């Protein structure tokens, strides 16, 4: 089964990704950020709406734009680019 995905802009470090969710609440900018943790080669995957004022992830917003499957598929595909750049990386996401 193939799930549709959004086009993604990849940051220079391959640790930040951005895309636009298109749904019933309009176009919503999303960010995916892989952050180093205190453990060697262990990264946290953060994801959420991009705050228009700070440019950071706003983790307290639930957009419910009606495209959650496409959004999650998009987030999941970023691990290919990330692990190509960091092949020894272990990723934590909840």
N, C-alpha and C positions, 0 to 999 in steps of 0.2 A: 504494500500500500504506500503510495506517495502522497505526502501532505504538502500542500502549497506553503511557500515561505516568502517572507518579504526580502527585498534587496537590502543589504547591510553595508554601511560604511565602516571600514576597518581603520582604527587609529594607527599611527606610526609604530607604536610598540606592540601591536597585536594583542593588547590587553583591554582596549576600550572599543566597543562596537556600538553603532547607533542605527536605528531604523525607525520608520513611521508606521504605526498601526492605523489602519483605515477601517472605520466601522461606524456604527450607528451614532456615536458621539463625536464623529468627525475624525480628523487626523491628529494623532497623539504621538509625539516624539518619545522614543524609548531608548534607554541606555542599558548596556550589558558591560559590567566591569569585572575583570579578574584581578583580585587583590592578593598580594603576597601575604602569607601568615608568618608567624614566628617559627613554624616548622619548615624544614628544608624541602623545597620543591612542592609545597602544599599551598594551594590557592583557593580562595573563597570566590564563588561566582555570585555577584550581586546583580540584581536586575530590577528595573522599575521605570516609571515615568520620568522623563527628564524635566526637572524644575526649570521653568522659563527664566527665573531670576538668578539662580545660582549656577545653573548648568550641571548640577549634581543629580543623583538619583533621589527622587522623593519616594521613599519606601512606604509612606503612610497612605498613599492614594491608591484606590482600587477603581480603575477606569471602567471595567466591564463594557468594553467596546464591541462585544459580540464576535470577536475573532480570536478567542483564547487558544484554540488549537493551532492556528497559523502563527500566533505570537510564540507559543512554546516551541513549535518546530523551528522557528527562526532562532530562538535562543539556543536550542540544542545544536544547531549546525555551526555555531560559532566555535564550538570546541575543536573542530577540525583545524581551523586557522590557528587557534591558540596552541594546540598541541603540536602543530607543525613547527611553530616558533620555539615552543618549550616542550620537547618530546618526553622529558622525565617528569613532567608535572602531574600531580594528583589534584583533582578538582573536587571541592566540597560545595554542594548546593542542596538546599532544602526547600 
